[in-house]
Amino acid sequence: MDIDKLREWWWHRQALDGRLSGQTCARVLEETGWARSVGGAGPYLGLFARCGAGREAADRAVAEAAIHELPGARGCTCVVPQSDFALALKVGQAFADSDLKVARKLGVTDAEVDRLGQAVLGALGDGPLDPEQLRAAAGGAVRSLGEEGKKKGLTTTLPLALGRLQAAGEIRRMPTNGRLDQQRYRYALWQPNPLRGFQLSAEEAYTELARRFFAWAAPATLAEFQAFSGLGVKAAKAAVEPLQLEALKTDPPRLIAPELAKELAVFRPPGKPQFQLVSSLDGIALLHGDAWELSSHPILDRGRMVGSWEYDTATESIVWVSEVPAGAALREAVRRTEEFVRAELGDARAFSLDSPKSRAPRIAALRAQAAKS
């Protein structure tokens, strides 16, 4: 099976062919995978491309806790559907104390962080607070880590307690203005705790993560699951083994559930172009770890990268270049996405620090390339 057929199948499985048009944001995330979020427009662009959801619909789903941004696989922040809140928290717990390992070298103890955690829970009893309000409410329980801590990216002990409480499902982090494309937050008690009643062991949780991954990304390699989950080779094999996946005769060998293998065997790709403008962090690339060497957001057609784009806030327009003829269908895809970004997002940052100023060289390069084509 050649890579072109696989990309067309992944396009279909990722619902970039419109098969989930009109569905809820939660349903899209259940079917196509957790959306990587780093303060950029990726979750909005991904939902818009897959089901047509605008920012208002996505923000409402966040406000209603139908979807939520939380630490998941590898401890990476993702937008996750409610049905997977507990699983995402469970598989992320092994990575939750990475900052604490650094802090211990600065003299911070687990007991100190636990005491601060209790102070945070007490302060949140009266309602959500932002970090500054929490620092004031917790008083002396928050300790500065001085210049040494600053060098290591830890100015106080408060983020350590917040991270531990969030991984345990005790608190949740909410965007201050309700939007997913920023990184200013308030914290609130999470009641009921989504982990309450969750009975799976860590090993069982990773098998459930593998089950989802190989539904979202199949056929995929074991190495791709390792990269997604953060597991080592032995642990990844143990997580996948109960699923009894089939190995396709591809190079490298790719695994797929038997029922999906049957669907793949009879799958017929669309004959006409299907253009989508998505984020550089979109799941269709990240799930396979082969994210095209992306310096800009990609333009895709049936799973293939055929162009690049950026949003220019100065002109409120998309600057783009394509390797294929710019026919009516491609121009319509650009127009539709441009209108969405302009009217509902205001910008299309790849991540929180992707400012219009830092993006200017990429925009200039795209304009120069477009002028030559």
N, C-alpha and C positions, 0 to 999 in steps of 0.2 A: 504494500500500500504506500503510494507516494505521499510526500509531505503536502502537496497541494490538496489532495483529497482530505487529509487530516485537518488542514487549516479550515477547509470549508465545513467540516463536521464540527470542529470546535466553535466556529462562528454560529452554527445552528444551536449547539448546546449552550452557548453563552447568550442566546436569545437576541443576538444582534441582527437577526433576520426578521425581527418583529413578531415572533411567535408569542411573546408575552405582552403585546400591546394592550394597554388599558388595565393591566393587572396592578395590584398594590405593590408598594415599595418592598414590603416584607416578603411577598411571594417571589419577587425578582431575586432578592438576596438569598432566599432559601434554594432557589433553582440554579442560580449562577455563581453563588459564592459571596463571601464576606468582602465588602468594598474597603480597600486600603484607604485610610484617611490620615493625612498629615497636615491638616489645615489648608488643603487645596480644594479645587473644584471637582476633583475626581469622582466622589460619590454622586454629586449632582449630574455630572456629564454621563456617568455610567447608567444611572436610572433613567435619564431623559432618552438616551439612545435605545434602551431596552424596552421600556414600557411607555415612554412619553410623559412621565411624571415631571411636573414643573417643580420649582423650588418650594412653592407653598405646600404642595402635597408632601414633599419629602420632610419639610420642617414640621408639618402637622403630625406625620408619622413619628418623628422624634419626640414631639411634645406629648403624644399619647403613649409613648413607650412601646410602639409597635416595632420600632427599630431603635437602636442605640449605639453610640460610639463607645467602645470599651476595649481593654487590652485582650487580645486573643492569641492565636498561634504565634509562637516566638516572642510573645509579649508585645507584638506590634498592634498599634491602635487600628481597629477596623470598625466599620458600621455593620452591625449584626442584627438579624431578625430576632424577635422576641423568643421564638422557639429554640434558638441557639444561645441565649444569654448564658445559661449555666454551663453549657459545654465550652463556650469560648473562654469564660473565666477559668474553668478547670484546667484547660490545656495551656493557659497562659501563666498559671501560678508558678511553674518551675522557673520562670524568667522574671518574676516580680521583684526579687530581692537583688537584682544585679547592682543597683546603686548602693544597696546596703553593704555589699561586699567591699565596695570602695570606702564607704563611710566607716566601716569597722577599723580600717587602717588609720582613720583620723580620731579614733577613740570612742566612736559611737557604739553603744551596746544594744542588743536586741531588746533588753528590758527597758531601756530609755525610749526606744521607738514605740514599744507597746504602751508605756505610760502616756506618751504624747497621743497615741491613737485613742486612748480612752478619753483624753481631754477633748480631742476633736469630735468624738461621738457625742460627748456632753454638750459641746458648743452648738452642734447641728440640731439638737433637740428642739430648738426654737425656730428652725427653718434654714433654708439654704444660705450659705455664706461664700464669699470669694476668698482667695488666699490671704489677702491683707486683713480681712475681717476675722478669719480664722487665727491668724498670727496674733492679733490683738486679744481675741477671746481665750486662746490657749495660754497666753502670758508667758510665764517663766518655763513652761514645758517645752517651748520652742527654743532651740539653741543655735547660735551662729557658729558656723564652721570655719570662720576666718578666711585668711588669704589662701591657706592650703586647700580649704574646701572650694573656694572660688576657682582655683586653678583646675580642680577636678570636676567643675560644673555643679557643685553642691554648696550653696551659700548658707542654707539652714537645714535643720532636721525635718522641717515640715513636709517637704515632698516625699521623704522616706515613709512617713506615717500615712500620707494620703495614698501613695502607691500600694502599700500593704493592705489598707482598708478597701481600696477599690478592687484589688485582686481577690479579696475575700468576699466581695459582694455586699459589704457592710455599707458602703457609700457609692454614690454614682456622680459622675462628672457631667455637668450640663453646660452647653454653650450659653454664654451670658445673653446673647441676642437671638438665641434659637437657631443659629446657622452653623452648618458643618464646615464651612470654608474659612474658619478663623480659629484662634487658639486662646481665647479668653474664656475662663470657666468659673462657674460656681459649683459648690459641692453640696449634696443633700444626702440624708439618710436614705438607704434603699430598702423600702418596706413593701412587701416582704422581700427578704434577701433571696435572689434568684437561685442561690445554691442550696437553700433550705429544701430538704427532701431529695436532693440530687445524690444518688447512691453509687454512681460509677466510680471505680478506682481510677487512678491516673492512667493505668495501662488500658483499661476499658474505654476511657474517654478518648485516648489517642486512636483506638480502633474506630470509634464513631467519627472522629475527625477524618480518618482515612476513608471511611465510607462516603462521607460528604465530598472530600477532595476528588475521589475517583468517579463521583457522579458529575461534579462541576467540570473536571479537566480531562476525563478519560477520552482516549487512551493516553496514559501518562507514565513516566518512568518512576521507579522507586527513588531515584536521585531527586526528581522534581518534588515528590512528596516530602523527602528529607528537608529540602530547602524551604518548603512552605511551613512545615511543622517545627523545624529546629531540632529534630531528633537525630541521634547518631544512626549509623548503619544498622546495628543490631536491633535497636529499639524500633526503628522504622519497619524493619522486616517483621518483627513481632506484632506490630500494630496492624500490618496489612494481611498477615497470614490468615486470620479467621475469615476474611472476606472471600477467599477462594476465587481470586481474579484469574482471568485468562491472560496469557502472554501472546500478543500479536507478533507476527513475523515481520517486525520492523527493525530498523537499525538507528538507535538502540532499541532493544525490546521494550514494548509499552504494554501496560496492564490495563484491563478493562473488565467490568462486570459482565457475566455471560449474557444477561438480558440486553445490555447496551451493545454488546458485540453483534447481536442479531440485528439491532436497529442500524448499526453502522454498515453492516453487510448490504442492506437494501437501500441505504441512504442515497438520494439523488440530489446533488447540489443544484442551486438555482442557476439558470442559464444566463440571466441578466445581472448586470452590476448591482450591488447593494452597498452604497457608500455610507459610512458612519464616521463622525469626528468624535474621538474619545480622548480620555486623559492618557498621559504617558505612564500612569500607574494603573491602567485598566487591567482587570483580571485576565482578559484573553491573552495578555502577554505575561503577566506576573505568575500566573498559575503554572506556566511552563518554564519559568526561569530563563526564557530566551528573549526577554523584553528587547526588541530590536534596539540597537544602540541608540537609544532615544535621547536626543538633546531637546527636542520639541514634542508637542502632542502629535500623535499619528492620525492620518486619514487612512481608513481601512476599506477594503472591498472584499467581502467573502473570506475574511481571515488573513488577507495579504496586506501588507503596508504599501500604499501607493502614493503617499504624500505626507507632508508635515504642515502643522499650523501653529500659530500663536495668536493671542488676542492683544490688540494694540489699544490701550485705554485712551491714548491721545486722540485717535480717530474713531474710537468705538467700533472697530471693525476687525475682522479676522484677516490676517496676512497668511497666505498659504501658497504652497507649491505642490505640483502633482507630477508624477512620472507617467501618468496616462492622460489621454486627451480630456480636456475640461468640457465635457458634454453637459447636457441639460441636467442629468441626474446628479452629477457631481456638484454642479453649481447650486442646485436646490438643496443638497445636503449642507453645503457651506452656508447658504443663506439662512436655513432653518436653525442651525446651531448658532450662528452669529446673532440672530434675533433673540434666541433664548439667553445667551450670555449677556447681551446688552440690556435686555428688559428685566431679567430676573436675577442675574448674578453680579453684573457690573464688572467682572473680571474673570479670568480663567487661570488662576494660579495653579502651578503643578504642586506646590507645597507652600507652607506658611511664609517662607523667606523669599519666595519667587516674586519679587516686586517688579513693577513696570520698568524701573531703572535697570535692575539686573537683567531683565529680559530684552532690553533695547538692542544689544548686539545680535541676539538670535533673530529678532524681527528684521534687523537690517540685512542679515545674511539671507533670510528667506526672500526679502524683497529683491535683493540682487540676483538670487537664483531664479526667481520668477521672471525677472526682466530678460534673462538670457534664454528662457524656454519659449 
